Amino acid sequence: MSSIFSYNKVDKKILYLLRSTIGDKNVSSDKEKLISYSHDEVPPSAYESEYRAEALVFPECSAHVSEIMKIASANRIPVTPRGAGTGLSGGALPAFGGIVMSFEKMNRIIELDEKNLTVTVEPGVVTSEISKLAARHDLLYAGDPCSGDASFIGGNIAENAGGNKVIKYGATGAQVLALEVVLADGTVIWFGGKRRKDVTGLDFTHLMAGSEGTLAIITKAVLKLLPLPRHSIDLLAAFQDAETAIAFVPQIIKKGGIIPASIEFMDKKALELVEKYLGNPVPASDAGAALIIQLEENDPDVLEKEYERIGTLSKENGASEVYVADTRSTKERIWQARKAIPEATSFFYNRYTKEDLAVPIDRVPELLENIKKVCLGRDLEWVAYGHAGDGNMHCTVIGPDTEDWHEVLLKVQEEIYSAVIDMGGTLSGEHGIGFKRKKFMKLFLSKDHLELIKRVKLAFDPDNILNPGKLVEWNE
Ligand SMILES: Cc1cc2nc3c(=O)[nH]c(=O)nc-3n(C[C@H](O)[C@H](O)[C@H](O)COP(=O)(O)OP(=O)(O)OC[C@H]3O[C@@H](n4cnc5c(N)ncnc54)[C@H](O)[C@@H]3O)c2cc1C
């Protein structure tokens, strides 16, 4: 890839500098390793070229990150921060080679502060470890992406990851109180603090959330904790079609008088696919669509009344069946089905594009109808599932395993995106732009908006060495 910015290669001198600064064991140029750290979960078939890191670094602390960035900026070497590599936008792809910085060794939970209800972590902590530790203290860490058993908190913050509980608690950014970051030139700086309010200066803490590693490197995070809800129940409501299921979503809140912790959607194909993949019966697998509605309360009597009310409402709003999961194993069965859909898709298909569209909730049926129209016109298959409570649908278009897939894909995307824009929707609700979606940014954002993003980027990183090739195009 070419760029209006010029970069240097990682040569022997750079490797020597890195090794002598952060230690031999924290630097690698092993060929096999370079390959495995040069992609995320976007299938390689999504790109027409291959991208490869020239060196890997495994910092153990913020001081290491700072030293690496000083070397990189003095020598104009691109640096791509990398969490667990579960990203779905090519964010951790080293688009210009250079250094990939993995945070797997910065995986300490530094402190859980029960008085201020915060937890302070390094970026390489696996998300679910934070939730587990909080739960042992009767507290809730509310960030909950479906990939939480693998993804790192640094990656979650950089992507402003959403997930299953956004409708009640907000996305990852809403859980962040403070961040220690390292700038492109190696400067270490704190944004925010252990405080719930702060209007002193610009809100750089939350600018970092969703900045995809392009503005600064997150080296510590102070996260908000909440009281742990003591009881929860999951309802799985089966509907004859997606339209009826989605039309029920606002009614759950309005007529049900509660905000559930989750409202997740699975279409017919998703239900069938996941049952085939898991090899076990999935409740409602013969339905036209299904919603998972998770309710949480501290008082079991209140919870019982709530689930009876939502169960009755579901039936009144077209549900043919409502399954109640109130034990660990029945809950796991439902959530395993929901969470296995992406894996099931990549297991059965080679060529597909996982979209992450978000539209106003009342336009979801129209979105699904558009996907259907675009796919049927070309003899393509599709799977739709996602966070119905947020209007965020992971519509996956499955292509034929043919040479012209990239051309077909481009046309399909352009048609779908044009419909999404007409519906007041957006390109990505939670997976981010990264490398995969940047060429479509100009469809969704005005020229002035894109210019402003570039100006902010250059204020943080004048030589564009931090995760270049992502988010916006610079005449590449
Ligand atoms: C099965 C599956 C389910 C998923 N479910 C969800 C879901 O429900 N909700 C959701 O939002 N996403 C989901 N994702 C996508 C993905 O898990 C999230 O985007 C996650 O936040 C990525 O974290 P990661 O640690 O793997 O980051 P990576 O993929 O390694 O990196 C992601 C981005 O973060 C940057 N980055 C990483 N660490 C840092 C750092 N310390 N400082 C600065 N930048 C950094 C990288 O440069 C890159 O741009 C899912 C993915 C899979 C495979």
The ligand as a Gaussian input file, in Angstrom:
#p B3LYP/6-31G(d) Opt

LIG

0 1
 C      -17.276000     -14.328000      18.027000
 C      -17.139000     -12.830000      18.129000
 C      -18.119000     -12.103000      18.793000
 C      -18.010000     -10.719000      18.895000
 N      -18.976000     -10.038000      19.566000
 C      -18.884000      -8.692000      19.691000
 C      -19.891000      -7.968000      20.373000
 O      -20.863000      -8.523000      20.886000
 N      -19.752000      -6.627000      20.446000
 C      -18.682000      -5.975000      19.890000
 O      -18.601000      -4.750000      19.992000
 N      -17.707000      -6.651000      19.248000
 C      -17.782000      -7.985000      19.134000
 N      -16.794000      -8.671000      18.465000
 C      -15.651000      -7.942000      17.872000
 C      -14.402000      -7.840000      18.785000
 O      -14.377000      -8.883000      19.723000
 C      -14.369000      -6.484000      19.489000
 O      -14.177000      -5.452000      18.540000
 C      -13.272000      -6.370000      20.552000
 O      -13.412000      -5.152000      21.208000
 C      -11.858000      -6.484000      19.977000
 O      -10.972000      -6.669000      21.058000
 P       -9.534000      -7.313000      20.820000
 O       -8.825000      -7.315000      22.122000
 O       -9.645000      -8.615000      20.158000
 O       -8.885000      -6.231000      19.865000
 P       -8.139000      -6.381000      18.456000
 O       -9.010000      -7.027000      17.459000
 O       -6.800000      -6.970000      18.670000
 O       -7.961000      -4.841000      18.095000
 C       -9.079000      -4.049000      17.857000
 C       -8.656000      -2.584000      17.682000
 O       -8.212000      -2.066000      18.920000
 C       -6.915000      -1.491000      18.785000
 N       -6.244000      -1.716000      20.065000
 C       -6.086000      -2.885000      20.725000
 N       -5.491000      -2.670000      21.906000
 C       -5.263000      -1.331000      21.999000
 C       -4.669000      -0.497000      22.981000
 N       -4.203000      -0.979000      24.124000
 N       -4.604000       0.826000      22.734000
 C       -5.087000       1.353000      21.575000
 N       -5.645000       0.597000      20.625000
 C       -5.740000      -0.723000      20.834000
 C       -6.310000      -2.206000      17.603000
 O       -5.314000      -1.425000      16.977000
 C       -7.526000      -2.390000      16.714000
 O       -7.750000      -1.219000      15.970000
 C      -16.887000     -10.057000      18.327000
 C      -15.895000     -10.791000      17.688000
 C      -16.017000     -12.155000      17.574000
 C      -14.926000     -12.931000      16.887000

